[in-house]
Amino acid sequence: MKKILFVIIATAALAGCSKGTQCKCTATTATDGQGRPEVTLVDVDWGFSCKNITKVGIERQQDGKLVRVLQDVTCEKNNQ
């Protein structure tokens, strides 16, 4: 009986702790070229709040060069 109870508790603990959160971060100043703010989805570990993210670094290729940009963002939990 103890073994069955231990297995049930261990399975519930692992299932509850392994979930992460997806944050939807919207740039406060940068736009996508059509006047809309850029939106970035960020996966964070369990227990981390999306509201704590204030900056997102992005790397892209433009004209054969690697461009790095640090954007100010506001983030909220993505409900999809």
N, C-alpha and C positions, 0 to 999 in steps of 0.2 A: 504494500500500500504506500509506503514511504517513497519507493522508487517512482511510482506512477505520479504521485503528487509533485515530486521534484522535477520530473520531465515536463509536466504541465506548467509549472511556475517558470522554469528555464525557457521554455518555448515562448511564453507570453512576454517575458522580459526581453528576449532577443528581438521579437517582432516589434515591440514598442520602441525600442531604442534605435533601431536601424533606419527609421524613416528620416529623410531629409526634408528640406523646405525649398521651394522654388520662389525666388523673388523677381518681381517685375520692376525694373529700374528705368526711370524716365530721365533723360538728360535735361538739365535746367536751362542750358544755353545753346547747345549744338542742335542742328537740324539735319534732316536726311537729304537736303538738296531741293525738296519740294515744300519747305516751310513747316513740316511736321517735326516734332521732337523725336530724337532717336530713342528707341526702347530696346533694352538689353535684358535677357533672362539670365539670372544667376542662381546656380544651385548652391545651397549652404547646408552645413551639417545640422543635425537635430539640436535644438536648444539655442540656435543663433537667431537673433531678431533681424528682420529685413530693415527695420528702421535705423539700425546701427550702420548701415552701408551709406556712405556719403560721397564716395568717389569710386569710379570704375576706370581701369586702364584698358585701352583697346589698341591692338596692333593690326595694321592693314598694309597691303601692298598697293602703292600708287606710283604709276609710271616707273616701275622697276625698282623702287626704293621702299624700304620698310619704314613706315611712319607710325610713331607711338604717340597716343593722345591720352591725357588724363582728364576725365570729364566729371563735373559735379552732377550728382544725381539725387533723386528722391526715390526711395524704394518702398514697395508694399508687397504683401504676400500675394502670390499669383494663385487664384482660386480655380484654375482650369485643370 
